[in-house]
Amino acid sequence: SEEFLRKRLVSPKMRMVVAEEGGKVIGFASVRMGEEAELSGIVVLESATGRGVGTRLLRKAVESARKRGFGSLVVKTELANRRAIEFYRKAGFTESGRAVEAVGRTRVALQFMVKRLR
């Protein structure tokens, strides 16, 4: 939602990368910068999938974390989301653990992955 994005854009701990086409946003990636850099999301419009948009967004997110001195970038994705896990694996992320966390009122099994930046 617009409100969700607005909050992220003004946070000093968040870095956003946006993909545009024809003046319209077709995707974004966000990185939370704290004690570690965490890729907190990549979103690409369904109409733009399969064209490398997510790969380019991920590349920019990795560059952003590296430029800010982080030694690694972590991501959490649903364990059942094999497509995302394979996407991150192809980008050089390795599995680093699993957990079950509460997301709202639902408990979700998560796969943790990490990419070394140095």
C-alpha positions in Angstrom: 0.0 0.0 0.0 1.0 3.6 -0.4 1.1 4.1 3.4 3.4 1.1 3.8 5.8 2.4 1.3 5.7 5.9 2.7 6.7 4.7 6.2 9.6 2.7 4.7 10.8 5.6 2.6 11.2 7.9 5.6 12.9 5.4 7.9 16.6 6.1 8.3 17.2 2.3 8.8 15.6 1.4 5.5 17.0 1.6 2.0 14.6 1.2 -1.0 15.4 0.4 -4.6 12.6 1.0 -7.1 12.2 -0.4 -10.6 10.2 1.8 -13.0 8.9 1.3 -16.5 7.2 4.0 -18.4 7.1 6.2 -15.3 5.3 3.6 -13.2 6.7 1.6 -10.4 6.9 -2.1 -11.3 8.8 -3.4 -8.3 10.9 -2.5 -5.3 13.4 -4.1 -2.9 13.9 -2.9 0.7 16.9 -3.5 3.0 16.7 -3.0 6.7 20.0 -1.6 8.1 20.6 -2.4 11.7 23.2 -4.6 13.4 23.0 -6.6 10.2 21.6 -5.9 6.7 18.4 -7.7 6.1 16.6 -7.9 2.7 13.1 -7.3 4.0 11.4 -7.7 0.7 11.4 -7.8 -3.0 8.1 -7.2 -4.8 7.6 -7.2 -8.5 4.3 -6.8 -10.3 3.1 -10.0 -11.8 3.0 -8.3 -15.2 6.8 -7.7 -14.9 7.9 -11.1 -13.7 10.2 -13.2 -15.8 12.1 -10.2 -17.2 14.9 -9.9 -14.7 13.4 -7.1 -12.7 13.8 -9.0 -9.4 17.4 -10.0 -10.2 18.3 -6.3 -10.9 16.5 -5.2 -7.7 18.4 -7.8 -5.7 21.7 -6.8 -7.3 21.1 -3.1 -6.3 20.1 -4.2 -2.7 23.3 -6.2 -2.4 25.3 -3.2 -3.6 23.6 -0.9 -1.1 24.5 -3.2 1.8 28.0 -3.6 0.6 28.6 0.2 0.2 27.4 0.7 3.8 30.1 -1.7 5.0 28.0 -4.8 5.8 29.8 -8.1 5.5 26.6 -10.0 4.7 23.0 -9.7 3.7 20.4 -11.9 5.2 16.9 -12.8 4.0 14.0 -14.8 5.5 11.5 -16.4 3.2 8.7 -18.9 3.7 10.0 -22.4 3.7 7.2 -23.4 1.3 8.3 -20.7 -1.2 10.7 -22.9 -3.2 10.7 -20.4 -6.0 12.1 -17.7 -3.8 14.6 -20.0 -2.1 15.9 -21.1 -5.6 16.0 -17.4 -6.7 18.2 -16.5 -3.7 20.3 -19.6 -4.1 21.1 -18.7 -7.7 22.1 -15.2 -6.5 24.7 -16.7 -4.1 22.7 -17.0 -0.9 23.2 -20.1 1.3 20.8 -21.5 3.8 21.7 -20.6 7.3 18.8 -21.9 9.5 15.1 -22.3 9.9 12.5 -21.0 12.4 8.8 -20.7 12.9 7.7 -17.1 13.6 4.5 -15.4 14.2 3.3 -13.2 11.3 0.2 -11.4 12.5 -1.9 -14.2 13.9 -0.3 -16.9 11.8 2.7 -19.0 12.5 5.0 -19.3 9.4 7.9 -21.7 8.8 10.9 -19.6 7.5 14.1 -20.4 5.7 17.0 -18.1 6.7 19.6 -17.4 4.0 22.7 -15.3 3.9 25.0 -13.9 1.2 28.6 -12.9 2.1 29.5 -9.5 0.8 33.3 -9.6 1.4 
